[in-house]
Amino acid sequence: MQRVAIIVPGELAFALMHMAGVVAGFGGVEAKPFRTKAEAIAWLSEALQPGHGESPEARPGP
């Protein structure tokens, strides 16, 4: 799934972008609003970590 981070300045824009993110999810895009650039980058970076998006059953056990 593709990720899109949206940095928004105010409460209304944050709420609207949150709702837009829900709709985007139906099209295979994970979109999420953030208040700071640092938060957005951290969330986007999570997707680059090994094993991201795998179910726990798909990961090798100990």
C-alpha positions in Angstrom: 0.0 0.0 0.0 1.3 3.4 -0.9 1.7 6.0 1.9 1.0 9.7 1.7 1.7 12.1 4.6 -0.1 15.5 4.6 1.1 18.3 6.9 -1.8 20.5 7.9 -1.8 23.8 9.7 -5.1 23.9 11.7 -7.8 21.8 13.3 -10.3 22.0 10.5 -7.8 21.1 7.8 -6.6 18.2 10.0 -10.1 16.9 10.4 -10.9 17.2 6.7 -7.6 15.5 5.7 -8.3 12.7 8.2 -11.7 12.0 6.5 -10.0 12.2 3.0 -7.5 9.6 4.3 -10.3 7.2 5.1 -11.6 7.6 1.5 -8.1 7.2 0.0 -7.8 3.9 1.9 -10.5 2.4 -0.3 -8.2 3.1 -3.3 -5.2 1.5 -1.8 -3.5 4.6 -0.5 -2.7 5.1 3.2 -3.0 8.8 3.7 -2.7 10.5 7.1 -2.5 14.1 8.3 0.2 15.4 10.6 0.8 18.6 12.5 4.6 18.5 12.1 7.1 17.5 9.4 9.0 15.4 11.9 5.9 13.3 12.7 5.1 12.8 9.0 8.7 11.7 8.2 8.7 9.3 11.1 5.4 7.7 9.9 6.7 7.5 6.3 9.9 5.9 7.5 8.1 3.1 9.3 7.0 1.8 5.9 10.7 1.3 5.0 11.4 -1.0 8.0 11.8 -4.7 7.2 8.7 -6.7 7.9 6.4 -3.6 7.7 2.9 -4.7 6.5 3.5 -8.4 7.1 1.1 -10.3 9.3 2.7 -11.8 12.4 2.1 -15.3 11.0 4.3 -14.4 7.9 7.3 -13.6 10.0 9.8 -16.3 10.9 9.6 -17.5 14.5 12.4 -17.9 17.0 
